């Protein structure tokens, strides 16, 4: 009797191990579950294609507005920024030396500009060695400064280029913005809240006609 029970138990385990998840089209199996491929979302027992509006991109099962656009209902509308400002993500910010007054950017006094510069430098020094994670990979701002730079392909924009496969996510999700054609210092904008430290503490400084180093 005991041997029969043991045999039955082992048979059940074997049968369970042979059961595979039956996954629908545009999905994949992981363990005993199925998940929709990137660009598709689960609706009932199927995976339906994510329909994203103009000026947006799809990540996972969601869509997000491109840099320079903001989500308004089911659309992505262009961010309208005032003079002496730049757009980063879905927000606009005043250029260095200017402050937000209502919906405009007004010039700072010399004392205010110096205080701003001091605060920015202190924050960068403090943040340079601080660790943060992107897709479970650990980064510091100081190593991004060492491994990455910006290729400026136009008057206002530049691509981030890095050495090493670890930094591919930085290349894909970040870019540089220069407020004017001859501006030598640019801001960095990235998609995703996990890259906010790069936006807050790093800038791009031109060292040639086409390339800028990233300072964090």
N, C-alpha and C positions, 0 to 999 in steps of 0.2 A: 504493500500500500504506500509506504513511504517513498519507494523508488518511483512509483507511478506519479505521485505528486511532484517530485523533483523533475521528472521528465516533462510533465505538463507545463510546469513553470518555465523550463528552458525553451520549450516549444513556443510559448507565448512571447517570450523575449525575442526569439528569432523572428517570429512573424511581425512583431512591432518594428524590428530593425529593418524589415524589408518594405515597410510602408513609406512611400515617398510623397511629398507634397505635390499635388496636381496644380501646376501654376498656369495662369492664363497667358495669352499673347502679350508681349512687351513687358515681361517680368522675369525674375530670376529666383532661384531657390537658395536659401541659406539656412542650414540646419533643418528644422522641420517646418519652416515658414517660407512663404513667398513674398517678394517685395517688387514694387513697380520699378522699371528702369528709370534712369534720369530723364526728365522731360515728360513723365507720365505720372498720373495720380490715381489712387485707388478709389473706385466708385463701385460699390457693391462687390461683386466678385470679379471685376474686370479692371484693366488699367487703361484709362483714357488719356489722350494726349493733352498736355497743358497748353491752353490757348493764351498766349501772352500778347498784350497790345503793342503798338508801335513804340519804339524807343525804350524797350525793355529787354531783359534776358532771363532765361530759365535756369534755375539752379535747384537740383533735386526735384521736388514736386511743386515748387513755388516759382513765381516770377517776381522779379525786382526791377525797378526803374534804373536806367543807365545813369551814370554820373551826369549831373546837370539837369536831371528831371526828377519830379516828385510825384508820388502816387496820389491821385485825386479820383476817388471812386474806382472805376475799373480802367482808368487810363493813366498815362504818364505825361504830365504837363511840364513844359520847360520852366526852369527856375529863372525868374526875372530878378536880376541883381542890380543894385544902384551903381553909380560911378564910384571909383576907388574901392572896389570890392572884387572878390573872386568867389566862384562856386566850388563847393567841395561836397561830394555826395549829393544830397538833396537840399543842402542849406547854402546860404551865402554868408561870407565873413568879410569884415573890413581888412584892407591891405595893411601891412605894417606901417605904423605912423598915423593910422586913422582909427577913429572910434565910432561905434554905432550910436546914432542919435535919431530916434524915431526909425524911419525907414531909409535913412541915409547914412553915409560915412563922412564924418567931419574930421578935419586935420587936428591932430593932437598938438598941445603946446610942447615946447622943447622938454620941459620937465616931465610931462606925461609920457612922451616918446622914450625918454631915458629910463623911466620906471618900467615901461613895457619891455624894453630890451633886457633890463636886469632880471625881470621875472621870467622871461623866456629862457635866458641862459641858465638860470638856477634850476628851472624845471627840467631842462635837457640834461644837465649834469646828473640830477637825481634819477632821471628815468633811463639813462644810457645802459646801466647794468641790470635794470629790472627785467625779470623774466615774464614772458607771456606765451600763450599757446595758440597755434593755428593748426586745426585738424590734428590735434594731439601731438604736434611737433613743437618742441621748445625753441624759442627765439629770444634774443636780446637785441635792443636797438643798436648797440655798438657793433655787433657782428653784421647787421644789415648795412651799416655804414661802410664796413670793410668789404663786403661781398657784392654790393649793388651800386649801380650808378644809373643815370638817366640819359637816354638818347633823345635829343630834342628834334623832332621831325617837322615842326611848324612854329609859327610865331608864338602860339600860346600853349602848345601841348608837347609832352614828351613821354616816351615809353620807358618803363623801368626794366633794366637788364641786370641779371645776377649770375654769379659763378656758382655752380653746384646745384644738383637736382633738388636739394632741400628747399631752395628758394624759388622754385618754379611757381608756387602759390603766390608769392609776392609779385612776380612778373605778371601773372594773370589778373590779379585783382587790384593792382595799384597803377597809377599814372601821375604825371607831374603837370602842373598848370602854372603858366607865367602870365601875369596880368597885362603885360605890354610886350611889343615886339623886341625891344632892346632891354627888357628887364633881365637882370642877371640872377635873381633869386626867385625860385618858384616854390609853390606849395605842393604837397603830396596828397592825393585823394585815393581812397581805397573802398572797395565794396565789402561790406561785412563788418559787424561790430567788433569781431575779434582782432581786426587790424586798426582799431582806433588809436592805439599808442603811436603807430607810424604817422598817422595824420596829425596828431597833436604835437609831437616832439621832433619831427624830421622835416628838413627843407632840402631843396636841390639848388646847389650853387654852381653856376657855369664856370668851367675851367678852360673851355675851348669854344669854338664856334658851334659845335654840335653836342658836346658832352658836358654833363654836370655831375659833380660828386654829391652824394647824399650825406648830409650832416644831421646827426641825431644827438 
